[in-house]
Amino acid sequence: MGIFASIARGLGSFRPLADAEREDGREVLRQRYGSSGDINEASKLYDELHRYDEEMTRRANEACARENPNPPEPRHREHGW
């Protein structure tokens, strides 16, 4: 599985990374973005940071859906929703 995980990461997939590895990688990327002097490099790092954030949000939403398989119905208040 190791070689397939490295190929997947090279192609832009975050799925093989554990949460701790992803957070560490994002922090390193954030520091590089903050210290970048080149606008083109900063733009690429900014886009990469958003990819990390989207993946972290997706995983958090999936975990929430697993923990709450049957969410409660929305409550109607006096003036509608």
Protein Blocks (a to p, Z undefined) as FASTA:
>chain_A
ZZmmmmmmmnopaklpcfklmmmmmmmmmmmmmmpcbfklmmmmmmmmmmmmmmmmmmmm
mmmmmmmmbacdddddfkoZZ
